[in-house]
């Protein structure tokens, strides 16, 4: 006779250490979170294309829903419905958390659905958000134009702000929140910033947050880590509570999917999960499966792209048609250098290049490229180039673009894994036509 409390069938306990040695993420990507025994011996997780899951018994169904509805803490210990969870998504979440050393992770249908769900879960009417600038244009729009309709306000500081400047902004946010009858609900960062590559001092933000909010009730620190993560930067180590990703970029890495992720503190993940369950922003099983494939080669792809970027930027830096370069491997500002050395293990492969002239010259350069593709996004195996002021950040008001350094001669480039000498030849011929 079946026990009414029979728990969900589970695989073997995950192996994270051998002989006292902690296994590296690149190793764990090959099997962590999946036991072939549970899938007829399949070496790789199958794609579980189902909308709903059969319960072993009624008591199990009740127990699973207690988790889904929040009556029990943590993730559900069973599968219920594909809007809530699924095998592919759960395996992916286990592996994402490994990279950042996070308690847990959640995956979403896009980077923006991850950000939107996080904000809806943590921010209430009359609350104030503190954020760095610039942010990805859609994130700025969500905070400044959409959440503002519901009484949410924001104050911001430049990405390279000092501790003193951050203290001042937090004090201003506290006054604003008190006046509105709300609270400072969230400190939201993006580092490196899109598209300028400016770095935020996460350690300074954490120290300023803790000083401004000495009690137990502190606004969470969330950071968009898309440009460098998860290989070259793990912001949880510097004091962030949540790390946000567009998994479309380096994690996916092949320009063939759209997805997002949030990793971090268990209590915050537990607060975001019910909102995802309610509004249905989880990623689909096929996308999750594709991401599992991509994570296996993430370190290889990002390493090769980073090496290529270093060679390409060495060429661009000395070219007479290039008047500036926003590449983390060639930082001139001492304060930004300091942040880079403390926070980052690599310079990445996405950077900004400033073309001599303006929009006309930048367009001429972009139109002349033969290997690099003229397209938005980043982090793929192919090299991409775009014009943020006229494309991704077109919706940002002109005055704000000017203040943030998003100029008409700024071109954003994401280097892929092609032969670096071929890429240099392509950029040379394109610059010759400017």
C-alpha positions in Angstrom: 0.0 0.0 0.0 1.3 3.5 -1.0 2.1 5.8 1.9 0.0 9.0 1.6 3.1 11.0 2.4 5.3 9.4 -0.2 7.8 12.1 -1.2 8.7 12.9 -4.8 11.1 10.5 -6.3 14.5 12.2 -6.2 17.9 11.5 -7.8 21.2 10.9 -6.1 22.5 13.6 -3.8 24.6 16.0 -5.8 28.4 15.6 -5.7 30.1 19.0 -5.2 33.3 17.7 -3.6 35.8 14.9 -4.1 38.3 14.2 -1.4 37.8 17.6 0.1 38.2 19.4 -3.2 35.3 21.6 -4.3 34.5 21.0 -7.9 34.6 23.9 -10.3 31.4 25.2 -12.1 32.8 24.1 -15.5 32.8 20.5 -14.1 29.4 20.7 -12.5 27.8 21.9 -15.7 28.1 18.4 -17.1 25.7 16.7 -14.7 24.8 18.7 -11.6 21.2 18.5 -10.7 20.3 15.5 -12.9 20.3 11.8 -12.3 20.0 9.6 -15.4 18.2 6.9 -13.4 15.2 9.2 -13.2 15.0 9.5 -17.0 15.4 5.9 -18.3 19.2 6.2 -18.2 19.3 9.2 -20.6 22.8 10.8 -20.4 21.4 14.2 -20.9 18.1 15.5 -19.5 15.2 15.0 -21.9 12.9 17.9 -22.8 9.8 17.5 -20.6 7.1 18.9 -22.9 4.1 18.8 -20.6 1.8 21.4 -19.2 0.9 19.5 -16.0 2.2 16.7 -13.8 0.4 13.7 -12.3 0.5 13.5 -8.5 1.4 10.2 -6.8 -1.6 10.7 -4.4 -3.9 13.5 -3.2 -1.7 14.1 -0.1 1.3 14.8 -2.3 -0.7 17.2 -4.4 -1.7 19.1 -1.3 1.9 19.2 0.0 3.2 20.5 -3.4 0.6 23.3 -3.5 1.5 24.3 0.0 4.9 25.2 -1.4 3.5 26.8 -4.5 1.2 29.0 -2.5 3.8 30.0 0.0 2.3 28.2 3.0 5.6 26.2 3.1 8.9 28.0 2.6 11.2 27.2 -0.3 10.7 25.6 -3.6 8.1 22.9 -4.2 9.3 19.4 -3.5 7.2 18.1 -6.3 6.1 19.0 -9.9 2.7 20.7 -10.3 2.2 22.7 -13.4 4.6 24.1 -16.0 3.8 27.7 -15.0 5.4 27.0 -11.6 8.2 24.5 -12.2 9.5 21.7 -14.4 12.5 19.3 -14.5 14.4 21.2 -17.2 13.9 24.5 -15.4 14.9 23.1 -12.0 18.1 21.5 -13.3 19.0 24.8 -15.0 18.3 26.7 -11.8 20.6 24.4 -9.8 23.4 24.9 -12.3 23.0 28.7 -12.5 23.3 29.0 -8.7 26.6 27.2 -8.8 28.3 29.9 -10.9 27.5 32.7 -8.5 27.8 30.8 -5.3 24.1 31.6 -4.7 21.6 29.9 -2.4 19.1 29.4 -5.2 18.1 30.6 -8.6 15.0 31.3 -10.8 14.8 31.3 -14.6 12.5 33.4 -16.7 11.2 33.9 -20.2 13.5 36.9 -20.8 16.0 39.1 -19.0 13.3 41.8 -18.8 10.7 39.4 -17.4 13.3 38.5 -14.7 13.8 42.2 -13.9 10.0 43.0 -14.0 9.1 40.0 -11.8 11.9 41.0 -9.3 10.6 44.6 -9.1 7.0 43.6 -8.8 7.9 41.2 -5.9 10.0 43.6 -3.9 8.6 47.1 -4.6 5.2 48.4 -3.4 3.2 51.6 -4.0 5.0 54.8 -2.8 8.3 53.0 -2.4 11.6 54.4 -3.8 14.2 52.6 -5.9 17.8 53.7 -5.9 19.7 52.7 -9.0 22.9 53.3 -10.8 23.1 54.8 -14.3 23.0 54.2 -17.1 20.8 51.1 -17.1 19.6 49.0 -20.0 17.0 51.2 -21.7 14.1 48.9 -21.1 15.0 48.7 -17.4 15.1 52.5 -17.2 11.7 52.7 -19.0 10.2 50.1 -16.6 11.3 52.0 -13.5 10.8 55.6 -14.7 7.7 55.3 -16.9 5.8 52.2 -15.9 6.3 51.8 -12.1 5.9 55.6 -11.7 2.3 55.1 -12.7 1.8 53.2 -9.5 3.5 55.7 -7.2 7.0 54.3 -7.3 9.8 56.9 -7.5 13.5 56.6 -8.1 16.8 58.4 -7.4 19.9 57.5 -9.2 23.7 57.9 -9.1 26.3 57.5 -11.9 27.9 54.1 -12.2 31.3 55.4 -11.1 30.0 57.2 -8.0 32.1 57.3 -4.8 31.0 56.1 -1.4 30.3 59.7 -0.4 28.1 60.2 -3.5 26.2 57.0 -2.8 25.7 58.0 0.9 24.1 61.2 -0.3 21.8 59.5 -2.8 20.6 57.0 -0.2 19.9 59.8 2.3 17.9 61.6 -0.4 15.9 58.4 -1.1 15.1 57.9 2.6 13.7 61.4 2.8 11.7 60.9 -0.3 10.3 57.6 1.0 9.3 59.1 4.3 7.5 61.9 2.6 5.6 59.5 0.4 4.8 57.1 3.2 6.7 54.3 1.6 10.2 52.8 2.0 13.5 52.5 0.1 12.7 49.1 -1.4 15.6 48.2 -3.6 19.1 49.3 -4.7 19.4 48.2 -8.3 22.7 48.2 -10.1 24.1 47.5 -13.5 27.8 46.9 -13.8 29.4 47.1 -16.2 26.8 49.7 -17.4 25.1 49.3 -20.8 26.6 50.6 -23.1 29.3 52.7 -21.5 31.0 49.8 -19.6 31.2 52.0 -16.5 31.7 50.0 -13.3 29.8 50.3 -10.0 31.7 49.8 -6.7 29.4 47.1 -5.3 31.4 47.0 -2.0 30.9 50.7 -1.5 27.2 50.3 -2.2 26.9 47.5 0.3 28.8 49.5 3.0 26.6 52.6 2.3 23.4 50.5 2.4 24.3 48.9 5.7 25.3 52.3 7.2 22.0 53.9 6.1 19.9 51.0 7.2 21.5 49.7 10.4 18.5 47.5 11.5 17.3 44.2 10.1 15.0 45.8 7.4 17.4 46.7 4.6 16.6 47.2 0.9 18.0 44.4 -1.2 20.9 45.1 -3.5 20.3 43.6 -7.0 22.7 43.8 -9.9 22.5 43.1 -13.6 25.6 41.1 -14.3 24.9 40.3 -17.9 28.1 41.9 -19.4 30.6 40.0 -17.3 28.7 37.2 -15.7 29.0 34.6 -14.6 32.6 33.9 -15.6 34.4 37.3 -15.0 32.3 38.7 -12.1 30.4 37.2 -9.2 28.9 40.2 -7.4 27.6 38.2 -4.4 31.2 38.0 -3.3 31.2 41.9 -3.2 28.0 42.1 -1.2 25.1 41.9 -3.7 22.0 40.0 -2.6 20.6 39.2 -6.0 22.3 38.8 -9.4 20.2 39.3 -12.5 20.9 38.0 -16.0 19.8 38.2 -19.5 20.6 34.5 -20.2 20.0 35.4 -23.8 23.6 36.7 -23.9 26.7 34.8 -22.7 24.8 32.0 -20.9 22.8 31.1 -24.0 25.7 32.2 -26.2 24.5 31.2 -29.6 21.9 34.0 -30.4 19.2 31.4 -30.7 17.1 31.9 -27.5 15.7 34.5 -25.1 15.7 33.9 -21.3 16.5 35.5 -18.0 17.7 34.5 -14.5 17.9 35.7 -10.9 20.3 34.1 -8.4 20.9 35.0 -4.8 19.8 35.0 -1.2 17.3 32.3 -0.4 14.8 34.5 1.4 14.7 36.9 -1.5 14.4 34.1 -4.1 11.5 32.8 -2.0 9.9 36.2 -2.2 10.2 36.4 -6.0 9.1 32.8 -6.7 5.4 33.4 -5.8 5.3 36.4 -8.1 6.7 34.3 -11.0 4.2 31.6 -10.2 1.4 34.1 -10.4 2.2 36.0 -13.5 3.8 33.1 -15.4 7.2 34.5 -16.4 9.1 31.1 -16.1 11.1 30.1 -19.2 9.8 27.2 -21.2 11.3 23.7 -21.0 12.8 23.7 -24.5 14.7 27.0 -23.8 15.8 25.6 -20.4 17.2 22.5 -22.2 19.1 24.7 -24.7 20.6 26.7 -21.9 21.7 23.5 -20.2 23.6 22.7 -23.4 25.1 26.1 -23.6 26.3 26.2 -20.0 28.5 23.2 -20.8 30.7 25.4 -23.0 30.2 28.7 -21.3 33.7 28.9 -19.9 35.3 27.9 -23.3 33.2 30.4 -25.2 33.7 33.4 -22.9 37.4 32.7 -22.5 38.0 32.7 -26.3 35.8 35.8 -26.8 37.7 37.6 -24.1 41.0 36.7 -25.7 39.8 38.0 -29.0 38.5 41.2 -27.6 41.9 42.0 -26.0 43.6 41.6 -29.4 40.9 43.6 -31.3 41.0 46.5 -28.7 44.8 46.6 -28.9 44.4 47.4 -32.6 41.5 49.8 -32.2 43.2 51.8 -29.5 45.9 53.1 -31.9 43.7 53.7 -34.9 43.4 57.4 -35.9 39.6 57.1 -36.6 39.0 55.9 -33.0 38.9 58.7 -30.4 38.0 56.6 -27.4 37.6 53.0 -26.1 35.4 51.8 -23.3 37.1 48.5 -22.7 37.7 47.2 -19.2 41.1 45.9 -20.1 42.3 49.4 -20.9 40.9 51.6 -18.2 42.5 55.0 -17.7 40.5 56.3 -14.7 42.2 55.2 -11.4 38.9 54.8 -9.5 37.5 52.6 -12.2 40.7 50.6 -12.3 40.5 50.0 -8.6 36.9 48.7 -8.9 38.0 46.5 -11.8 40.9 44.9 -9.9 38.7 44.2 -6.8 35.6 43.0 -8.6 36.5 41.4 -11.9 38.6 38.5 -13.1 38.5 39.4 -16.8 37.7 42.4 -19.1 34.9 40.7 -21.0 34.3 40.8 -24.7 31.7 43.6 -25.0 33.0 47.2 -25.2 32.2 50.6 -26.6 34.3 52.3 -29.3 34.0 56.0 -30.1 34.3 56.8 -33.8 35.9 60.1 -34.9 32.8 62.2 -35.9 29.2 61.5 -35.1 26.2 59.5 -36.2 27.0 59.7 -39.9 30.6 58.4 -39.4 29.4 55.7 -37.0 26.7 54.5 -39.5 29.3 54.4 -42.3 31.6 52.2 -40.1 28.7 49.9 -39.2 27.5 49.6 -42.8 31.0 48.7 -44.0 31.4 45.7 -41.7 31.6 42.4 -43.5 32.2 39.7 -40.7 30.7 41.5 -37.8 26.9 41.5 -37.9 24.9 44.7 -37.5 22.6 43.6 -34.8 21.7 44.4 -31.2 22.3 41.9 -28.3 25.7 40.6 -27.2 27.5 37.5 -25.9 27.0 35.3 -28.9 29.5 33.2 -30.8 29.4 35.8 -33.6 30.7 39.4 -33.4 27.9 42.0 -33.2 28.0 45.7 -33.6 25.2 48.3 -32.9 24.6 52.0 -32.3 23.0 52.4 -28.9 21.9 56.1 -29.2 19.9 55.2 -32.4 18.9 51.7 -31.4 18.8 50.1 -28.0 18.7 53.5 -26.1 16.7 55.4 -28.6 13.8 55.7 -26.1 16.1 57.4 -23.5 15.5 61.2 -23.5 18.2 63.2 -25.3 19.3 65.1 -22.2 19.6 61.9 -20.2 21.6 60.2 -23.0 24.0 63.2 -23.0 24.4 63.0 -19.2 25.1 59.3 -19.3 27.6 59.5 -22.1 25.6 57.7 -24.7 26.8 59.8 -27.6 26.2 59.6 -31.4 29.7 58.4 -32.0 29.5 55.5 -29.6 29.4 52.0 -31.2 28.9 49.0 -29.0 30.7 45.9 -30.1 30.4 42.3 -28.8 33.3 40.2 -29.9 32.6 36.5 -30.8 34.8 33.5 -31.2 35.9 34.0 -34.8 39.6 34.2 -35.7 40.9 37.5 -34.1 43.1 38.5 -37.1 40.1 38.2 -39.4 38.1 40.5 -37.1 40.9 43.0 -37.0 41.0 43.0 -40.8 37.3 43.6 -40.9 37.4 46.5 -38.5 40.4 48.0 -40.4 38.6 48.0 -43.7 35.4 49.4 -42.1 37.3 52.3 -40.4 39.1 53.1 -43.6 35.7 53.9 -45.1 34.8 56.4 -42.3 
